[in-house]
Amino acid sequence: MSAVVVVGAGIVGSSVAYHLARRGVPVTLLEQGPAPAAGVTGNSFAWIRGAGGHWPGGARDLREYVLADYRRLEEELTQLPDLPHVAVRRTGSLSWGDPPDEESRLGPGQFRIGRDDIEVLEPNLLHPPDRAIHTPSDAGVDPAALTHALVAAAITRGATVLHDTAVTSLQVTNGRVEGVLSATGLHTAETVILTAGINVPKLCKPLPADLPIAASPATLARVTAPPGMVKTIVARTDFEVREVRDGELLMVLPHGEGAATVSEQAAHHTLQRLKETFRGSDRCRLLGYRTGMRPMPAHGPVIGYATRDRSVYVAVMHSAISLAPTAGRLIADEIVTGSPPPDLRHCRPPTGPAS
C-alpha cells in the first residue's frame, strides 16, 4: 500500500508529490494523460505574483510565501543531479487600463510609475501610457517544464508515477475511502489527495463534501517574436503578454462574455493589437492557440481533508502556478506531522476537521 496516492500530475499534484517524497512519504502520483502538465497546467500563462492581483479567501494568507517558496524550490531542484534547470524569468510586470480607483488596490511592492519609467522598462512600446503599475517582483515560468522537473525530482526521491491512468472513482469500503479506481485497477492508499482541478467535485460525489468549483475557460496563444521585444509581463485590459522563452511570446486572448472558446479570427485580432503596441512586432507570427478549463473555487483555495477520517484530502486553487510550491510544502507538513498548518485555516473544505 502507498501511504499516499495523489490524483493529477498538474503543477499542484506534482508539487504535492515532490514535497511528500522529499519528506520520505511513500507516494504514488496518477496522471490521466500521457505526461505531466497535459491538462490546464500546460495551458497556463504562468504569471507568478507575490503582490497585487486578486487573492480571494485563504489565498491572502499564502501569497506572502510565494516568492520565497519559488526561490527555495529552484535551489532544491538545482541540487538534484540530471534535472533540467527550470529558470524563473524575474522580469517584473507592467499593468494599466484598470478603473480609476486602482490606486487603492496597490499592494506591497507595487509602484505607480510614469511614462519615462515605462519607456525604460518597455522601450519597444509604440504608445506608452501616461502611468502604469509596476510590480518588480512578478515573474513567469514555463509551467510544463517546472511540472516535469517536479515529477522527475519526486521520482528521484522514491515516488512512483503512473501515466495514462485516469481515475474513475474513489474506492469506498465501510464508509472509508481506501484508494482510487482506474482502468488499470485499484490503487490503495491510506490517504488520497485529489489535485485534479475541475474533476475534483465529481470524484468527491460519494463524500459529504460540498466543493463549489467552477470551470473557467482561458485561451493562450503562442507567437514568434524578435527576442527581447517584450521585456516584462505586460497586462492591458485587452490582452496580456510575456516572453516565455527567447523569441517566443505567450498571450492571453480575451473571451467574450459567456463564451467558452475563442475563434481564429479573434486570435488574429489580438495579434494585430500586439503589432499596434510594440515596435518590431511586424515579424510576429501566430504559432497556435489553445483553450483550457481552469478550476475556480468560489471562495478561494480549497485545501484540506474532505473526510473526518482523513482518508481524502483535496487541493484545488487559482492561481495554481503562483501557489503550488507553497501549497505543496504546507500539505506535506500536514500529512507528515498530522498538525493543521495555521496558514491553511481559511482554505478548508466545509466538511474538513476543525483546525
C-alpha positions in Angstrom: 0.0 0.0 0.0 1.2 3.5 -0.8 0.9 5.8 2.1 -0.5 8.5 -0.2 -1.9 8.4 -3.7 -2.0 11.8 -5.5 -4.5 12.2 -8.3 -3.5 14.6 -11.0 0.0 15.5 -12.2 -0.5 19.1 -12.9 1.5 21.8 -11.1 -0.3 21.3 -7.8 -0.2 17.5 -7.8 3.4 17.4 -8.9 4.4 19.8 -6.1 2.5 17.8 -3.5 4.1 14.6 -4.7 7.6 16.1 -4.7 7.2 17.6 -1.2 5.9 14.4 0.2 8.6 12.3 -1.4 11.2 14.8 -0.1 9.8 14.1 3.4 10.2 10.4 2.9 6.5 9.6 2.5 5.7 6.7 0.1 3.7 8.4 -2.7 2.1 7.4 -6.0 1.2 10.1 -8.5 -1.5 9.2 -11.0 -2.0 11.2 -14.2 -4.7 10.6 -16.8 -2.7 11.9 -19.7 0.5 10.7 -21.3 2.7 13.1 -19.5 2.7 15.6 -16.6 1.1 19.0 -17.2 -1.1 17.6 -20.0 -4.1 19.5 -18.8 -4.7 23.1 -17.8 -1.2 23.5 -16.3 0.4 23.2 -19.7 -2.1 25.9 -20.9 -1.3 28.4 -18.2 0.0 32.0 -18.6 2.2 31.1 -15.6 2.4 34.6 -14.1 4.0 34.3 -10.6 2.5 37.0 -8.5 3.5 37.8 -4.9 1.7 41.1 -4.8 -1.3 42.7 -6.5 -3.9 40.8 -8.3 -7.0 39.1 -6.8 -6.3 36.9 -3.8 -9.7 35.5 -2.6 -10.2 33.7 0.7 -7.2 31.9 2.1 -5.0 32.9 -0.9 -4.3 36.1 1.0 -2.6 34.1 3.8 -0.4 32.3 1.3 0.7 35.0 -1.1 3.4 36.3 1.2 5.3 33.0 0.8 5.0 32.7 -3.0 8.3 34.3 -4.0 10.4 32.7 -1.2 9.0 29.3 -2.0 9.8 29.6 -5.6 13.4 30.6 -4.8 13.6 27.6 -2.4 12.2 25.2 -5.0 14.7 26.5 -7.6 17.6 25.9 -5.3 16.4 22.4 -4.3 15.8 21.3 -7.9 19.2 22.7 -9.0 20.9 20.5 -6.4 19.4 17.3 -7.8 21.5 15.6 -10.5 20.4 15.2 -14.1 17.4 17.5 -13.8 17.0 20.3 -16.3 17.3 23.8 -14.9 13.9 25.5 -14.6 14.5 29.2 -15.0 12.1 31.6 -13.4 12.1 34.7 -15.5 12.0 37.5 -13.0 11.1 40.4 -15.3 8.6 42.3 -13.2 5.2 43.4 -14.6 3.5 46.5 -16.0 -0.2 46.8 -16.0 -2.5 49.6 -17.0 -6.0 50.3 -18.2 -7.9 49.5 -15.0 -10.6 51.7 -13.5 -9.5 55.0 -11.8 -9.9 53.6 -8.3 -7.0 51.2 -8.9 -4.8 53.4 -6.7 -6.4 51.9 -3.6 -5.6 48.4 -4.7 -1.8 48.9 -4.9 -0.2 46.1 -2.8 3.1 46.0 -1.0 6.0 46.0 -3.5 3.9 47.8 -6.2 4.6 51.2 -7.6 2.8 53.8 -9.7 5.2 54.9 -12.4 5.1 57.5 -15.2 5.8 57.5 -18.9 9.6 58.0 -18.6 10.0 54.9 -16.4 7.6 52.9 -18.5 9.7 53.6 -21.6 12.9 52.4 -19.7 11.2 49.1 -18.8 9.5 48.6 -22.1 11.4 50.6 -24.7 9.6 49.0 -27.7 6.1 50.3 -26.7 4.8 52.4 -29.5 2.3 54.4 -27.4 3.3 54.1 -23.7 0.6 55.1 -21.3 0.9 58.1 -19.0 1.1 55.8 -16.0 1.1 52.2 -15.1 1.5 49.9 -12.1 5.0 48.3 -11.8 5.5 45.2 -9.7 9.2 44.4 -9.8 8.9 41.0 -8.0 6.5 39.5 -10.6 7.9 36.6 -12.6 7.0 34.0 -15.2 7.9 30.3 -15.6 7.4 27.6 -18.2 4.7 25.6 -16.3 5.2 22.4 -18.2 9.0 22.4 -17.7 8.5 23.1 -14.0 6.0 20.3 -13.6 8.2 17.8 -15.4 11.1 18.8 -13.2 9.0 18.3 -10.0 7.9 14.9 -11.2 11.4 13.9 -12.0 12.6 15.1 -8.6 9.8 13.2 -6.9 10.9 10.0 -8.7 14.5 10.7 -7.6 13.2 10.8 -4.0 11.3 7.5 -4.4 7.9 8.4 -5.7 6.0 6.2 -8.2 4.4 7.9 -11.2 1.8 6.3 -13.5 0.7 8.0 -16.7 -2.4 7.2 -18.8 -4.1 6.3 -15.6 -7.5 8.1 -15.5 -9.1 7.8 -12.0 -12.8 7.0 -12.4 -13.9 6.9 -8.7 -12.9 6.6 -5.1 -12.9 3.1 -3.6 -15.2 3.3 -0.5 -15.4 0.4 1.9 -17.5 0.5 5.0 -17.7 4.3 4.8 -13.9 4.8 4.4 -12.0 5.7 1.3 -9.3 3.1 0.8 -7.9 4.2 -2.6 -9.0 5.0 -6.1 -10.2 3.0 -9.1 -8.9 3.4 -12.6 -8.9 1.3 -15.8 -5.8 -0.4 -14.5 -7.3 -1.4 -11.3 -7.4 -0.4 -7.6 -4.7 1.9 -6.2 -4.9 1.6 -2.4 -3.8 4.3 -0.1 -4.0 5.5 3.5 -4.7 9.0 2.2 -5.9 10.0 -1.3 -5.0 13.6 -2.3 -7.2 15.0 -5.1 -5.5 17.7 -7.2 -7.3 17.0 -10.5 -8.8 20.5 -10.9 -12.3 20.7 -12.2 -12.6 16.9 -11.9 -12.3 17.0 -8.1 -16.1 17.7 -7.4 -17.1 14.7 -9.5 -14.7 12.4 -7.7 -16.0 13.7 -4.3 -19.6 12.9 -5.1 -19.7 9.9 -2.7 -18.5 12.2 0.1 -20.4 14.7 2.2 -18.0 17.5 1.0 -19.6 20.4 -0.8 -17.0 21.8 -3.2 -18.2 24.8 -5.3 -15.6 24.8 -8.0 -16.5 26.3 -11.4 -14.7 25.7 -14.7 -13.4 28.9 -16.3 -12.1 28.9 -19.9 -8.7 30.5 -20.6 -7.2 30.7 -24.1 -3.5 31.3 -24.7 -1.7 31.9 -28.0 2.0 31.3 -28.7 3.6 33.9 -31.0 7.0 34.1 -32.6 8.8 37.5 -31.9 12.2 39.1 -32.0 14.0 38.1 -28.8 13.6 40.8 -26.1 10.8 42.7 -27.9 8.7 42.4 -24.7 10.8 42.9 -21.6 8.3 42.5 -18.7 4.9 40.9 -18.2 2.6 43.4 -19.9 -1.1 43.4 -18.8 -3.6 45.6 -20.5 -7.4 45.3 -20.3 -7.5 43.8 -23.9 -4.6 41.3 -23.6 -1.7 40.1 -21.5 1.7 39.1 -23.0 5.1 38.0 -21.8 8.2 36.4 -23.3 8.1 32.7 -22.2 11.5 32.0 -23.9 13.8 33.8 -26.2 11.9 34.5 -29.4 8.5 33.2 -28.2 5.7 35.1 -26.6 2.7 33.9 -24.7 -0.5 35.9 -25.0 -3.8 35.7 -23.1 -6.7 36.0 -25.5 -9.9 37.7 -24.1 -13.1 35.8 -24.1 -16.4 37.4 -24.9 -19.0 37.4 -22.1 -20.2 33.8 -21.6 -18.0 32.5 -24.5 -16.2 29.2 -23.8 -14.0 29.4 -26.9 -12.0 31.9 -29.0 -12.2 31.9 -32.8 -9.2 32.0 -35.0 -10.3 35.5 -36.2 -10.3 36.7 -32.6 -6.8 35.2 -32.1 -5.5 37.1 -35.2 -7.3 40.3 -34.0 -5.4 40.1 -30.7 -2.2 39.5 -32.6 -2.9 42.7 -34.5 -3.3 44.6 -31.3 0.1 43.3 -30.2 1.5 44.6 -33.5 -0.1 48.0 -32.9 1.5 48.1 -29.4 5.1 47.0 -29.9 7.9 48.2 -32.2 9.4 45.4 -34.2 6.2 43.2 -34.0 5.6 43.2 -37.7 7.7 40.0 -37.7 5.4 38.3 -35.1 3.5 35.2 -36.3 0.8 33.2 -34.6 2.0 29.7 -33.8 -1.2 28.4 -32.4 -3.7 28.8 -29.6 -5.4 26.5 -27.1 -8.2 26.8 -24.6 -8.1 25.2 -21.2 -10.6 25.0 -18.3 -9.2 26.5 -15.1 -10.7 25.4 -11.7 -12.1 28.4 -10.0 -13.1 27.7 -6.4 -15.9 30.1 -5.4 -14.3 31.3 -2.2 -10.6 30.9 -2.8 -8.3 27.9 -2.5 -9.8 24.7 -1.2 -7.0 22.8 0.7 -7.6 20.2 3.4 -9.2 17.0 4.4 -12.6 16.3 2.8 -13.4 13.5 5.2 -13.3 13.4 9.0 -11.4 10.2 9.0 -8.6 11.9 7.0 -8.8 9.4 4.1 -9.3 12.1 1.4 -7.5 15.4 1.1 -8.3 18.0 -1.7 -6.2 20.7 -3.1 -7.8 23.0 -5.8 -6.8 26.6 -6.3 -6.4 29.6 -8.6 -3.8 30.8 -9.4 -2.2 27.3 -9.1 1.1 28.4 -10.7 1.7 31.0 -8.1 0.5 29.0 -5.1 1.7 25.4 -5.9 5.1 25.5 -4.3 3.7 27.0 -1.1 0.7 24.6 -1.1 2.9 21.6 -1.7 5.1 22.5 1.2 2.2 23.1 3.6 0.3 20.0 2.5 3.3 17.8 3.1 3.8 19.3 6.5 0.2 18.5 7.4 0.4 14.9 6.1 3.7 14.2 7.8 3.0 15.9 11.2 -0.8 15.4 11.5 -1.0 19.1 12.6 -3.0 21.6 10.6 -0.8 24.5 9.3 -2.2 27.8 10.5 -1.7 29.3 7.1 -4.3 27.0 5.7 -7.0 27.8 8.2 -9.0 29.8 5.7 -8.7 27.3 2.9 -10.5 24.4 4.5 -13.3 22.4 2.7 -16.6 22.8 4.5 -16.6 19.2 5.9 -12.9 19.1 6.9 -12.0 18.7 10.6 -11.7 21.7 12.7 -8.3 23.4 12.6 
